[in-house]
Amino acid sequence: MNEDIRDMVFKRASNDQIKKKALQLGMHTLRMDGWEKIKAGITTLNEVIRVTQQD
């Protein structure tokens, strides 16, 4: 967490706003990391979907 994100949290920014800013700053989501692991042959699509399943 950097100062920009910390300020957004303290100002009660929405989750979407914080995520957007974090992505701009270079964060990778768990699902994005999973896709890289699929391409590298480390895991499977089914495993990434299972672990990163969204509500």
mmCIF entry with sequence, helices, sheets and N, C-alpha, C, O atoms, coordinates in Angstrom:
data_MODEL
# 
_entry.id   MODEL 
# 
_entity.id                         1 
_entity.type                       polymer 
_entity.pdbx_number_of_molecules   1 
# 
_entity_poly.entity_id                      1 
_entity_poly.type                           'polypeptide(L)' 
_entity_poly.nstd_linkage                   no 
_entity_poly.nstd_monomer                   no 
_entity_poly.pdbx_seq_one_letter_code       MNEDIRDMVFKRASNDQIKKKALQLGMHTLRMDGWEKIKAGITTLNEVIRVTQQD 
_entity_poly.pdbx_seq_one_letter_code_can   MNEDIRDMVFKRASNDQIKKKALQLGMHTLRMDGWEKIKAGITTLNEVIRVTQQD 
_entity_poly.pdbx_strand_id                 A 
# 
loop_
_entity_poly_seq.entity_id 
_entity_poly_seq.num 
_entity_poly_seq.mon_id 
_entity_poly_seq.hetero 
1 1  MET n 
1 2  ASN n 
1 3  GLU n 
1 4  ASP n 
1 5  ILE n 
1 6  ARG n 
1 7  ASP n 
1 8  MET n 
1 9  VAL n 
1 10 PHE n 
1 11 LYS n 
1 12 ARG n 
1 13 ALA n 
1 14 SER n 
1 15 ASN n 
1 16 ASP n 
1 17 GLN n 
1 18 ILE n 
1 19 LYS n 
1 20 LYS n 
1 21 LYS n 
1 22 ALA n 
1 23 LEU n 
1 24 GLN n 
1 25 LEU n 
1 26 GLY n 
1 27 MET n 
1 28 HIS n 
1 29 THR n 
1 30 LEU n 
1 31 ARG n 
1 32 MET n 
1 33 ASP n 
1 34 GLY n 
1 35 TRP n 
1 36 GLU n 
1 37 LYS n 
1 38 ILE n 
1 39 LYS n 
1 40 ALA n 
1 41 GLY n 
1 42 ILE n 
1 43 THR n 
1 44 THR n 
1 45 LEU n 
1 46 ASN n 
1 47 GLU n 
1 48 VAL n 
1 49 ILE n 
1 50 ARG n 
1 51 VAL n 
1 52 THR n 
1 53 GLN n 
1 54 GLN n 
1 55 ASP n 
# 
_struct_asym.id          A 
_struct_asym.entity_id   1 
# 
loop_
_struct_conf.conf_type_id 
_struct_conf.id 
_struct_conf.pdbx_PDB_helix_id 
_struct_conf.beg_label_comp_id 
_struct_conf.beg_label_asym_id 
_struct_conf.beg_label_seq_id 
_struct_conf.pdbx_beg_PDB_ins_code 
_struct_conf.end_label_comp_id 
_struct_conf.end_label_asym_id 
_struct_conf.end_label_seq_id 
_struct_conf.pdbx_end_PDB_ins_code 
_struct_conf.beg_auth_comp_id 
_struct_conf.beg_auth_asym_id 
_struct_conf.beg_auth_seq_id 
_struct_conf.end_auth_comp_id 
_struct_conf.end_auth_asym_id 
_struct_conf.end_auth_seq_id 
_struct_conf.pdbx_PDB_helix_class 
_struct_conf.details 
_struct_conf.pdbx_PDB_helix_length 
HELX_P HELX_P1 AA1 GLU A 3  ? PHE A 10 ? GLU A 3  PHE A 10 1 ? 8  
HELX_P HELX_P2 AA2 ASN A 15 ? GLN A 24 ? ASN A 15 GLN A 24 1 ? 10 
HELX_P HELX_P3 AA3 LEU A 30 ? LYS A 39 ? LEU A 30 LYS A 39 1 ? 10 
HELX_P HELX_P4 AA4 LEU A 45 ? VAL A 51 ? LEU A 45 VAL A 51 1 ? 7  
# 
_struct_conf_type.id          HELX_P 
_struct_conf_type.criteria    ? 
_struct_conf_type.reference   ? 
# 
loop_
_atom_site.group_PDB 
_atom_site.id 
_atom_site.type_symbol 
_atom_site.label_atom_id 
_atom_site.label_alt_id 
_atom_site.label_comp_id 
_atom_site.label_asym_id 
_atom_site.label_entity_id 
_atom_site.label_seq_id 
_atom_site.pdbx_PDB_ins_code 
_atom_site.Cartn_x 
_atom_site.Cartn_y 
_atom_site.Cartn_z 
_atom_site.occupancy 
_atom_site.B_iso_or_equiv 
_atom_site.pdbx_formal_charge 
_atom_site.auth_seq_id 
_atom_site.auth_comp_id 
_atom_site.auth_asym_id 
_atom_site.auth_atom_id 
_atom_site.pdbx_PDB_model_num 
ATOM 1   N N  . MET A 1 1  ? 0.850   -1.170  0.000   1.00 0.00 ? 1  MET A N  1 
ATOM 2   C CA . MET A 1 1  ? 0.000   0.000   0.000   1.00 0.00 ? 1  MET A CA 1 
ATOM 3   C C  . MET A 1 1  ? 0.897   1.234   0.000   1.00 0.00 ? 1  MET A C  1 
ATOM 4   O O  . MET A 1 1  ? 1.817   1.356   0.809   1.00 0.00 ? 1  MET A O  1 
ATOM 5   N N  . ASN A 1 2  ? 0.609   2.132   -0.917  1.00 0.00 ? 2  ASN A N  1 
ATOM 6   C CA . ASN A 1 2  ? 1.379   3.375   -0.949  1.00 0.00 ? 2  ASN A CA 1 
ATOM 7   C C  . ASN A 1 2  ? 0.525   4.524   -0.404  1.00 0.00 ? 2  ASN A C  1 
ATOM 8   O O  . ASN A 1 2  ? -0.621  4.330   0.002   1.00 0.00 ? 2  ASN A O  1 
ATOM 9   N N  . GLU A 1 3  ? 1.106   5.711   -0.406  1.00 0.00 ? 3  GLU A N  1 
ATOM 10  C CA . GLU A 1 3  ? 0.421   6.868   0.184   1.00 0.00 ? 3  GLU A CA 1 
ATOM 11  C C  . GLU A 1 3  ? -0.883  7.202   -0.533  1.00 0.00 ? 3  GLU A C  1 
ATOM 12  O O  . GLU A 1 3  ? -1.870  7.552   0.115   1.00 0.00 ? 3  GLU A O  1 
ATOM 13  N N  . ASP A 1 4  ? -0.901  7.099   -1.867  1.00 0.00 ? 4  ASP A N  1 
ATOM 14  C CA . ASP A 1 4  ? -2.123  7.394   -2.628  1.00 0.00 ? 4  ASP A CA 1 
ATOM 15  C C  . ASP A 1 4  ? -3.266  6.464   -2.219  1.00 0.00 ? 4  ASP A C  1 
ATOM 16  O O  . ASP A 1 4  ? -4.384  6.912   -1.966  1.00 0.00 ? 4  ASP A O  1 
ATOM 17  N N  . ILE A 1 5  ? -2.973  5.185   -2.158  1.00 0.00 ? 5  ILE A N  1 
ATOM 18  C CA . ILE A 1 5  ? -4.000  4.203   -1.795  1.00 0.00 ? 5  ILE A CA 1 
ATOM 19  C C  . ILE A 1 5  ? -4.431  4.408   -0.343  1.00 0.00 ? 5  ILE A C  1 
ATOM 20  O O  . ILE A 1 5  ? -5.621  4.348   -0.036  1.00 0.00 ? 5  ILE A O  1 
ATOM 21  N N  . ARG A 1 6  ? -3.483  4.646   0.538   1.00 0.00 ? 6  ARG A N  1 
ATOM 22  C CA . ARG A 1 6  ? -3.796  4.882   1.951   1.00 0.00 ? 6  ARG A CA 1 
ATOM 23  C C  . ARG A 1 6  ? -4.751  6.075   2.095   1.00 0.00 ? 6  ARG A C  1 
ATOM 24  O O  . ARG A 1 6  ? -5.719  6.011   2.853   1.00 0.00 ? 6  ARG A O  1 
ATOM 25  N N  . ASP A 1 7  ? -4.476  7.149   1.371   1.00 0.00 ? 7  ASP A N  1 
ATOM 26  C CA . ASP A 1 7  ? -5.354  8.329   1.416   1.00 0.00 ? 7  ASP A CA 1 
ATOM 27  C C  . ASP A 1 7  ? -6.758  7.988   0.919   1.00 0.00 ? 7  ASP A C  1 
ATOM 28  O O  . ASP A 1 7  ? -7.753  8.439   1.488   1.00 0.00 ? 7  ASP A O  1 
ATOM 29  N N  . MET A 1 8  ? -6.830  7.200   -0.133  1.00 0.00 ? 8  MET A N  1 
ATOM 30  C CA . MET A 1 8  ? -8.136  6.814   -0.661  1.00 0.00 ? 8  MET A CA 1 
ATOM 31  C C  . MET A 1 8  ? -8.917  5.989   0.358   1.00 0.00 ? 8  MET A C  1 
ATOM 32  O O  . MET A 1 8  ? -10.126 6.165   0.506   1.00 0.00 ? 8  MET A O  1 
ATOM 33  N N  . VAL A 1 9  ? -8.232  5.096   1.057   1.00 0.00 ? 9  VAL A N  1 
ATOM 34  C CA . VAL A 1 9  ? -8.888  4.279   2.078   1.00 0.00 ? 9  VAL A CA 1 
ATOM 35  C C  . VAL A 1 9  ? -9.407  5.175   3.203   1.00 0.00 ? 9  VAL A C  1 
ATOM 36  O O  . VAL A 1 9  ? -10.556 5.043   3.623   1.00 0.00 ? 9  VAL A O  1 
ATOM 37  N N  . PHE A 1 10 ? -8.570  6.077   3.684   1.00 0.00 ? 10 PHE A N  1 
ATOM 38  C CA . PHE A 1 10 ? -8.989  6.973   4.766   1.00 0.00 ? 10 PHE A CA 1 
ATOM 39  C C  . PHE A 1 10 ? -10.154 7.865   4.345   1.00 0.00 ? 10 PHE A C  1 
ATOM 40  O O  . PHE A 1 10 ? -10.985 8.240   5.173   1.00 0.00 ? 10 PHE A O  1 
ATOM 41  N N  . LYS A 1 11 ? -10.214 8.206   3.052   1.00 0.00 ? 11 LYS A N  1 
ATOM 42  C CA . LYS A 1 11 ? -11.304 9.049   2.546   1.00 0.00 ? 11 LYS A CA 1 
ATOM 43  C C  . LYS A 1 11 ? -12.527 8.220   2.154   1.00 0.00 ? 11 LYS A C  1 
ATOM 44  O O  . LYS A 1 11 ? -13.513 8.745   1.637   1.00 0.00 ? 11 LYS A O  1 
ATOM 45  N N  . ARG A 1 12 ? -12.439 6.906   2.414   1.00 0.00 ? 12 ARG A N  1 
ATOM 46  C CA . ARG A 1 12 ? -13.541 5.973   2.144   1.00 0.00 ? 12 ARG A CA 1 
ATOM 47  C C  . ARG A 1 12 ? -13.931 5.917   0.666   1.00 0.00 ? 12 ARG A C  1 
ATOM 48  O O  . ARG A 1 12 ? -15.114 5.893   0.326   1.00 0.00 ? 12 ARG A O  1 
ATOM 49  N N  . ALA A 1 13 ? -12.936 5.898   -0.193  1.00 0.00 ? 13 ALA A N  1 
ATOM 50  C CA . ALA A 1 13 ? -13.197 5.725   -1.625  1.00 0.00 ? 13 ALA A CA 1 
ATOM 51  C C  . ALA A 1 13 ? -13.796 4.340   -1.844  1.00 0.00 ? 13 ALA A C  1 
ATOM 52  O O  . ALA A 1 13 ? -13.623 3.442   -1.021  1.00 0.00 ? 13 ALA A O  1 
ATOM 53  N N  . SER A 1 14 ? -14.490 4.180   -2.941  1.00 0.00 ? 14 SER A N  1 
ATOM 54  C CA . SER A 1 14 ? -15.110 2.878   -3.232  1.00 0.00 ? 14 SER A CA 1 
ATOM 55  C C  . SER A 1 14 ? -14.036 1.842   -3.565  1.00 0.00 ? 14 SER A C  1 
ATOM 56  O O  . SER A 1 14 ? -12.915 2.179   -3.947  1.00 0.00 ? 14 SER A O  1 
ATOM 57  N N  . ASN A 1 15 ? -14.409 0.585   -3.410  1.00 0.00 ? 15 ASN A N  1 
ATOM 58  C CA . ASN A 1 15 ? -13.496 -0.507  -3.760  1.00 0.00 ? 15 ASN A CA 1 
ATOM 59  C C  . ASN A 1 15 ? -13.058 -0.406  -5.213  1.00 0.00 ? 15 ASN A C  1 
ATOM 60  O O  . ASN A 1 15 ? -11.890 -0.624  -5.533  1.00 0.00 ? 15 ASN A O  1 
ATOM 61  N N  . ASP A 1 16 ? -13.997 -0.074  -6.086  1.00 0.00 ? 16 ASP A N  1 
ATOM 62  C CA . ASP A 1 16 ? -13.675 0.038   -7.511  1.00 0.00 ? 16 ASP A CA 1 
ATOM 63  C C  . ASP A 1 16 ? -12.664 1.148   -7.771  1.00 0.00 ? 16 ASP A C  1 
ATOM 64  O O  . ASP A 1 16 ? -11.754 0.981   -8.583  1.00 0.00 ? 16 ASP A O  1 
ATOM 65  N N  . GLN A 1 17 ? -12.817 2.280   -7.086  1.00 0.00 ? 17 GLN A N  1 
ATOM 66  C CA . GLN A 1 17 ? -11.873 3.385   -7.259  1.00 0.00 ? 17 GLN A CA 1 
ATOM 67  C C  . GLN A 1 17 ? -10.478 2.996   -6.774  1.00 0.00 ? 17 GLN A C  1 
ATOM 68  O O  . GLN A 1 17 ? -9.478  3.303   -7.423  1.00 0.00 ? 17 GLN A O  1 
ATOM 69  N N  . ILE A 1 18 ? -10.422 2.325   -5.636  1.00 0.00 ? 18 ILE A N  1 
ATOM 70  C CA . ILE A 1 18 ? -9.126  1.901   -5.083  1.00 0.00 ? 18 ILE A CA 1 
ATOM 71  C C  . ILE A 1 18 ? -8.475  0.875   -5.999  1.00 0.00 ? 18 ILE A C  1 
ATOM 72  O O  . ILE A 1 18 ? -7.275  0.947   -6.262  1.00 0.00 ? 18 ILE A O  1 
ATOM 73  N N  . LYS A 1 19 ? -9.255  -0.070  -6.481  1.00 0.00 ? 19 LYS A N  1 
ATOM 74  C CA . LYS A 1 19 ? -8.711  -1.096  -7.379  1.00 0.00 ? 19 LYS A CA 1 
ATOM 75  C C  . LYS A 1 19 ? -8.189  -0.466  -8.666  1.00 0.00 ? 19 LYS A C  1 
ATOM 76  O O  . LYS A 1 19 ? -7.111  -0.824  -9.143  1.00 0.00 ? 19 LYS A O  1 
ATOM 77  N N  . LYS A 1 20 ? -8.945  0.465   -9.226  1.00 0.00 ? 20 LYS A N  1 
ATOM 78  C CA . LYS A 1 20 ? -8.528  1.136   -10.462 1.00 0.00 ? 20 LYS A CA 1 
ATOM 79  C C  . LYS A 1 20 ? -7.189  1.843   -10.262 1.00 0.00 ? 20 LYS A C  1 
ATOM 80  O O  . LYS A 1 20 ? -6.293  1.742   -11.100 1.00 0.00 ? 20 LYS A O  1 
ATOM 81  N N  . LYS A 1 21 ? -7.062  2.553   -9.155  1.00 0.00 ? 21 LYS A N  1 
ATOM 82  C CA . LYS A 1 21 ? -5.813  3.269   -8.862  1.00 0.00 ? 21 LYS A CA 1 
ATOM 83  C C  . LYS A 1 21 ? -4.667  2.281   -8.652  1.00 0.00 ? 21 LYS A C  1 
ATOM 84  O O  . LYS A 1 21 ? -3.564  2.490   -9.159  1.00 0.00 ? 21 LYS A O  1 
ATOM 85  N N  . ALA A 1 22 ? -4.921  1.222   -7.919  1.00 0.00 ? 22 ALA A N  1 
ATOM 86  C CA . ALA A 1 22 ? -3.878  0.219   -7.655  1.00 0.00 ? 22 ALA A CA 1 
ATOM 87  C C  . ALA A 1 22 ? -3.404  -0.423  -8.960  1.00 0.00 ? 22 ALA A C  1 
ATOM 88  O O  . ALA A 1 22 ? -2.209  -0.659  -9.138  1.00 0.00 ? 22 ALA A O  1 
ATOM 89  N N  . LEU A 1 23 ? -4.331  -0.704  -9.864  1.00 0.00 ? 23 LEU A N  1 
ATOM 90  C CA . LEU A 1 23 ? -3.958  -1.270  -11.168 1.00 0.00 ? 23 LEU A CA 1 
ATOM 91  C C  . LEU A 1 23 ? -3.107  -0.285  -11.958 1.00 0.00 ? 23 LEU A C  1 
ATOM 92  O O  . LEU A 1 23 ? -2.141  -0.678  -12.613 1.00 0.00 ? 23 LEU A O  1 
ATOM 93  N N  . GLN A 1 24 ? -3.463  0.989   -11.896 1.00 0.00 ? 24 GLN A N  1 
ATOM 94  C CA . GLN A 1 24 ? -2.670  2.016   -12.575 1.00 0.00 ? 24 GLN A CA 1 
ATOM 95  C C  . GLN A 1 24 ? -1.249  2.083   -12.016 1.00 0.00 ? 24 GLN A C  1 
ATOM 96  O O  . GLN A 1 24 ? -0.300  2.404   -12.731 1.00 0.00 ? 24 GLN A O  1 
ATOM 97  N N  . LEU A 1 25 ? -1.125  1.776   -10.731 1.00 0.00 ? 25 LEU A N  1 
ATOM 98  C CA . LEU A 1 25 ? 0.180   1.827   -10.078 1.00 0.00 ? 25 LEU A CA 1 
ATOM 99  C C  . LEU A 1 25 ? 0.964   0.518   -10.219 1.00 0.00 ? 25 LEU A C  1 
ATOM 100 O O  . LEU A 1 25 ? 2.061   0.388   -9.676  1.00 0.00 ? 25 LEU A O  1 
ATOM 101 N N  . GLY A 1 26 ? 0.399   -0.452  -10.950 1.00 0.00 ? 26 GLY A N  1 
ATOM 102 C CA . GLY A 1 26 ? 1.139   -1.680  -11.234 1.00 0.00 ? 26 GLY A CA 1 
ATOM 103 C C  . GLY A 1 26 ? 0.705   -2.916  -10.488 1.00 0.00 ? 26 GLY A C  1 
ATOM 104 O O  . GLY A 1 26 ? 1.329   -3.968  -10.628 1.00 0.00 ? 26 GLY A O  1 
ATOM 105 N N  . MET A 1 27 ? -0.346  -2.823  -9.698  1.00 0.00 ? 27 MET A N  1 
ATOM 106 C CA . MET A 1 27 ? -0.826  -4.006  -8.991  1.00 0.00 ? 27 MET A CA 1 
ATOM 107 C C  . MET A 1 27 ? -1.364  -5.026  -9.990  1.00 0.00 ? 27 MET A C  1 
ATOM 108 O O  . MET A 1 27 ? -1.920  -4.657  -11.024 1.00 0.00 ? 27 MET A O  1 
ATOM 109 N N  . HIS A 1 28 ? -1.198  -6.307  -9.678  1.00 0.00 ? 28 HIS A N  1 
ATOM 110 C CA . HIS A 1 28 ? -1.802  -7.375  -10.453 1.00 0.00 ? 28 HIS A CA 1 
ATOM 111 C C  . HIS A 1 28 ? -2.785  -8.101  -9.548  1.00 0.00 ? 28 HIS A C  1 
ATOM 112 O O  . HIS A 1 28 ? -2.473  -8.406  -8.397  1.00 0.00 ? 28 HIS A O  1 
ATOM 113 N N  . THR A 1 29 ? -3.967  -8.373  -10.072 1.00 0.00 ? 29 THR A N  1 
ATOM 114 C CA . THR A 1 29 ? -4.949  -9.115  -9.292  1.00 0.00 ? 29 THR A CA 1 
ATOM 115 C C  . THR A 1 29 ? -4.534  -10.580 -9.234  1.00 0.00 ? 29 THR A C  1 
ATOM 116 O O  . THR A 1 29 ? -3.670  -11.025 -9.990  1.00 0.00 ? 29 THR A O  1 
ATOM 117 N N  . LEU A 1 30 ? -5.156  -11.314 -8.334  1.00 0.00 ? 30 LEU A N  1 
ATOM 118 C CA . LEU A 1 30 ? -4.889  -12.738 -8.224  1.00 0.00 ? 30 LEU A CA 1 
ATOM 119 C C  . LEU A 1 30 ? -5.229  -13.443 -9.541  1.00 0.00 ? 30 LEU A C  1 
ATOM 120 O O  . LEU A 1 30 ? -4.514  -14.349 -9.967  1.00 0.00 ? 30 LEU A O  1 
ATOM 121 N N  . ARG A 1 31 ? -6.309  -13.026 -10.171 1.00 0.00 ? 31 ARG A N  1 
ATOM 122 C CA . ARG A 1 31 ? -6.696  -13.643 -11.446 1.00 0.00 ? 31 ARG A CA 1 
ATOM 123 C C  . ARG A 1 31 ? -5.677  -13.327 -12.544 1.00 0.00 ? 31 ARG A C  1 
ATOM 124 O O  . ARG A 1 31 ? -5.339  -14.200 -13.342 1.00 0.00 ? 31 ARG A O  1 
ATOM 125 N N  . MET A 1 32 ? -5.191  -12.095 -12.588 1.00 0.00 ? 32 MET A N  1 
ATOM 126 C CA . MET A 1 32 ? -4.172  -11.738 -13.585 1.00 0.00 ? 32 MET A CA 1 
ATOM 127 C C  . MET A 1 32 ? -2.923  -12.598 -13.391 1.00 0.00 ? 32 MET A C  1 
ATOM 128 O O  . MET A 1 32 ? -2.337  -13.079 -14.361 1.00 0.00 ? 32 MET A O  1 
ATOM 129 N N  . ASP A 1 33 ? -2.525  -12.785 -12.141 1.00 0.00 ? 33 ASP A N  1 
ATOM 130 C CA . ASP A 1 33 ? -1.368  -13.623 -11.845 1.00 0.00 ? 33 ASP A CA 1 
ATOM 131 C C  . ASP A 1 33 ? -1.647  -15.071 -12.259 1.00 0.00 ? 33 ASP A C  1 
ATOM 132 O O  . ASP A 1 33 ? -0.767  -15.771 -12.759 1.00 0.00 ? 33 ASP A O  1 
ATOM 133 N N  . GLY A 1 34 ? -2.882  -15.497 -12.040 1.00 0.00 ? 34 GLY A N  1 
ATOM 134 C CA . GLY A 1 34 ? -3.274  -16.848 -12.441 1.00 0.00 ? 34 GLY A CA 1 
ATOM 135 C C  . GLY A 1 34 ? -3.142  -17.071 -13.932 1.00 0.00 ? 34 GLY A C  1 
ATOM 136 O O  . GLY A 1 34 ? -2.686  -18.130 -14.364 1.00 0.00 ? 34 GLY A O  1 
ATOM 137 N N  . TRP A 1 35 ? -3.539  -16.080 -14.729 1.00 0.00 ? 35 TRP A N  1 
ATOM 138 C CA . TRP A 1 35 ? -3.425  -16.224 -16.189 1.00 0.00 ? 35 TRP A CA 1 
ATOM 139 C C  . TRP A 1 35 ? -1.960  -16.412 -16.584 1.00 0.00 ? 35 TRP A C  1 
ATOM 140 O O  . TRP A 1 35 ? -1.652  -17.209 -17.470 1.00 0.00 ? 35 TRP A O  1 
ATOM 141 N N  . GLU A 1 36 ? -1.072  -15.692 -15.938 1.00 0.00 ? 36 GLU A N  1 
ATOM 142 C CA . GLU A 1 36 ? 0.361   -15.845 -16.234 1.00 0.00 ? 36 GLU A CA 1 
ATOM 143 C C  . GLU A 1 36 ? 0.837   -17.245 -15.869 1.00 0.00 ? 36 GLU A C  1 
ATOM 144 O O  . GLU A 1 36 ? 1.656   -17.827 -16.580 1.00 0.00 ? 36 GLU A O  1 
ATOM 145 N N  . LYS A 1 37 ? 0.333   -17.784 -14.774 1.00 0.00 ? 37 LYS A N  1 
ATOM 146 C CA . LYS A 1 37 ? 0.718   -19.135 -14.353 1.00 0.00 ? 37 LYS A CA 1 
ATOM 147 C C  . LYS A 1 37 ? 0.149   -20.195 -15.298 1.00 0.00 ? 37 LYS A C  1 
ATOM 148 O O  . LYS A 1 37 ? 0.776   -21.232 -15.515 1.00 0.00 ? 37 LYS A O  1 
ATOM 149 N N  . ILE A 1 38 ? -1.034  -19.940 -15.859 1.00 0.00 ? 38 ILE A N  1 
ATOM 150 C CA . ILE A 1 38 ? -1.594  -20.853 -16.865 1.00 0.00 ? 38 ILE A CA 1 
ATOM 151 C C  . ILE A 1 38 ? -0.673  -20.879 -18.082 1.00 0.00 ? 38 ILE A C  1 
ATOM 152 O O  . ILE A 1 38 ? -0.325  -21.946 -18.586 1.00 0.00 ? 38 ILE A O  1 
ATOM 153 N N  . LYS A 1 39 ? -0.282  -19.691 -18.549 1.00 0.00 ? 39 LYS A N  1 
ATOM 154 C CA . LYS A 1 39 ? 0.590   -19.611 -19.735 1.00 0.00 ? 39 LYS A CA 1 
ATOM 155 C C  . LYS A 1 39 ? 1.932   -20.292 -19.488 1.00 0.00 ? 39 LYS A C  1 
ATOM 156 O O  . LYS A 1 39 ? 2.530   -20.846 -20.410 1.00 0.00 ? 39 LYS A O  1 
ATOM 157 N N  . ALA A 1 40 ? 2.402   -20.250 -18.247 1.00 0.00 ? 40 ALA A N  1 
ATOM 158 C CA . ALA A 1 40 ? 3.692   -20.869 -17.909 1.00 0.00 ? 40 ALA A CA 1 
ATOM 159 C C  . ALA A 1 40 ? 3.548   -22.365 -17.628 1.00 0.00 ? 40 ALA A C  1 
ATOM 160 O O  . ALA A 1 40 ? 4.546   -23.052 -17.409 1.00 0.00 ? 40 ALA A O  1 
ATOM 161 N N  . GLY A 1 41 ? 2.326   -22.866 -17.633 1.00 0.00 ? 41 GLY A N  1 
ATOM 162 C CA . GLY A 1 41 ? 2.103   -24.281 -17.398 1.00 0.00 ? 41 GLY A CA 1 
ATOM 163 C C  . GLY A 1 41 ? 2.164   -24.681 -15.929 1.00 0.00 ? 41 GLY A C  1 
ATOM 164 O O  . GLY A 1 41 ? 2.320   -25.860 -15.612 1.00 0.00 ? 41 GLY A O  1 
ATOM 165 N N  . ILE A 1 42 ? 2.041   -23.713 -15.037 1.00 0.00 ? 42 ILE A N  1 
ATOM 166 C CA . ILE A 1 42 ? 2.146   -23.981 -13.601 1.00 0.00 ? 42 ILE A CA 1 
ATOM 167 C C  . ILE A 1 42 ? 0.813   -24.428 -13.006 1.00 0.00 ? 42 ILE A C  1 
ATOM 168 O O  . ILE A 1 42 ? 0.780   -25.193 -12.042 1.00 0.00 ? 42 ILE A O  1 
ATOM 169 N N  . THR A 1 43 ? -0.285  -23.943 -13.588 1.00 0.00 ? 43 THR A N  1 
ATOM 170 C CA . THR A 1 43 ? -1.614  -24.289 -13.066 1.00 0.00 ? 43 THR A CA 1 
ATOM 171 C C  . THR A 1 43 ? -2.585  -24.424 -14.228 1.00 0.00 ? 43 THR A C  1 
ATOM 172 O O  . THR A 1 43 ? -2.206  -24.294 -15.391 1.00 0.00 ? 43 THR A O  1 
ATOM 173 N N  . THR A 1 44 ? -3.837  -24.686 -13.896 1.00 0.00 ? 44 THR A N  1 
ATOM 174 C CA . THR A 1 44 ? -4.854  -24.884 -14.928 1.00 0.00 ? 44 THR A CA 1 
ATOM 175 C C  . THR A 1 44 ? -5.902  -23.773 -14.884 1.00 0.00 ? 44 THR A C  1 
ATOM 176 O O  . THR A 1 44 ? -6.037  -23.063 -13.886 1.00 0.00 ? 44 THR A O  1 
ATOM 177 N N  . LEU A 1 45 ? -6.626  -23.641 -15.965 1.00 0.00 ? 45 LEU A N  1 
ATOM 178 C CA . LEU A 1 45 ? -7.711  -22.671 -16.035 1.00 0.00 ? 45 LEU A CA 1 
ATOM 179 C C  . LEU A 1 45 ? -8.750  -22.954 -14.952 1.00 0.00 ? 45 LEU A C  1 
ATOM 180 O O  . LEU A 1 45 ? -9.216  -22.035 -14.277 1.00 0.00 ? 45 LEU A O  1 
ATOM 181 N N  . ASN A 1 46 ? -9.109  -24.221 -14.790 1.00 0.00 ? 46 ASN A N  1 
ATOM 182 C CA . ASN A 1 46 ? -10.114 -24.566 -13.779 1.00 0.00 ? 46 ASN A CA 1 
ATOM 183 C C  . ASN A 1 46 ? -9.669  -24.144 -12.383 1.00 0.00 ? 46 ASN A C  1 
ATOM 184 O O  . ASN A 1 46 ? -10.483 -23.665 -11.594 1.00 0.00 ? 46 ASN A O  1 
ATOM 185 N N  . GLU A 1 47 ? -8.403  -24.312 -12.076 1.00 0.00 ? 47 GLU A N  1 
ATOM 186 C CA . GLU A 1 47 ? -7.905  -23.927 -10.757 1.00 0.00 ? 47 GLU A CA 1 
ATOM 187 C C  . GLU A 1 47 ? -7.961  -22.413 -10.561 1.00 0.00 ? 47 GLU A C  1 
ATOM 188 O O  . GLU A 1 47 ? -8.354  -21.939 -9.495  1.00 0.00 ? 47 GLU A O  1 
ATOM 189 N N  . VAL A 1 48 ? -7.574  -21.656 -11.579 1.00 0.00 ? 48 VAL A N  1 
ATOM 190 C CA . VAL A 1 48 ? -7.614  -20.196 -11.466 1.00 0.00 ? 48 VAL A CA 1 
ATOM 191 C C  . VAL A 1 48 ? -9.051  -19.722 -11.289 1.00 0.00 ? 48 VAL A C  1 
ATOM 192 O O  . VAL A 1 48 ? -9.317  -18.857 -10.455 1.00 0.00 ? 48 VAL A O  1 
ATOM 193 N N  . ILE A 1 49 ? -9.968  -20.271 -12.054 1.00 0.00 ? 49 ILE A N  1 
ATOM 194 C CA . ILE A 1 49 ? -11.378 -19.885 -11.929 1.00 0.00 ? 49 ILE A CA 1 
ATOM 195 C C  . ILE A 1 49 ? -11.909 -20.254 -10.554 1.00 0.00 ? 49 ILE A C  1 
ATOM 196 O O  . ILE A 1 49 ? -12.629 -19.469 -9.937  1.00 0.00 ? 49 ILE A O  1 
ATOM 197 N N  . ARG A 1 50 ? -11.562 -21.446 -10.066 1.00 0.00 ? 50 ARG A N  1 
ATOM 198 C CA . ARG A 1 50 ? -12.042 -21.887 -8.748  1.00 0.00 ? 50 ARG A CA 1 
ATOM 199 C C  . ARG A 1 50 ? -11.556 -20.943 -7.643  1.00 0.00 ? 50 ARG A C  1 
ATOM 200 O O  . ARG A 1 50 ? -12.333 -20.539 -6.778  1.00 0.00 ? 50 ARG A O  1 
ATOM 201 N N  . VAL A 1 51 ? -10.287 -20.603 -7.681  1.00 0.00 ? 51 VAL A N  1 
ATOM 202 C CA . VAL A 1 51 ? -9.684  -19.800 -6.618  1.00 0.00 ? 51 VAL A CA 1 
ATOM 203 C C  . VAL A 1 51 ? -10.105 -18.337 -6.686  1.00 0.00 ? 51 VAL A C  1 
ATOM 204 O O  . VAL A 1 51 ? -10.213 -17.673 -5.655  1.00 0.00 ? 51 VAL A O  1 
ATOM 205 N N  . THR A 1 52 ? -10.341 -17.833 -7.890  1.00 0.00 ? 52 THR A N  1 
ATOM 206 C CA . THR A 1 52 ? -10.663 -16.412 -8.046  1.00 0.00 ? 52 THR A CA 1 
ATOM 207 C C  . THR A 1 52 ? -12.131 -16.173 -8.327  1.00 0.00 ? 52 THR A C  1 
ATOM 208 O O  . THR A 1 52 ? -12.513 -15.107 -8.809  1.00 0.00 ? 52 THR A O  1 
ATOM 209 N N  . GLN A 1 53 ? -12.948 -17.154 -8.029  1.00 0.00 ? 53 GLN A N  1 
ATOM 210 C CA . GLN A 1 53 ? -14.382 -17.056 -8.295  1.00 0.00 ? 53 GLN A CA 1 
ATOM 211 C C  . GLN A 1 53 ? -14.964 -15.806 -7.659  1.00 0.00 ? 53 GLN A C  1 
ATOM 212 O O  . GLN A 1 53 ? -14.687 -15.485 -6.502  1.00 0.00 ? 53 GLN A O  1 
ATOM 213 N N  . GLN A 1 54 ? -15.775 -15.109 -8.442  1.00 0.00 ? 54 GLN A N  1 
ATOM 214 C CA . GLN A 1 54 ? -16.369 -13.869 -7.963  1.00 0.00 ? 54 GLN A CA 1 
ATOM 215 C C  . GLN A 1 54 ? -17.805 -14.115 -7.571  1.00 0.00 ? 54 GLN A C  1 
ATOM 216 O O  . GLN A 1 54 ? -18.446 -15.031 -8.087  1.00 0.00 ? 54 GLN A O  1 
ATOM 217 N N  . ASP A 1 55 ? -18.320 -13.302 -6.660  1.00 0.00 ? 55 ASP A N  1 
ATOM 218 C CA . ASP A 1 55 ? -19.709 -13.451 -6.172  1.00 0.00 ? 55 ASP A CA 1 
ATOM 219 C C  . ASP A 1 55 ? -20.705 -13.184 -7.267  1.00 0.00 ? 55 ASP A C  1 
ATOM 220 O O  . ASP A 1 55 ? -21.912 -13.263 -7.037  1.00 0.00 ? 55 ASP A O  1 
# 
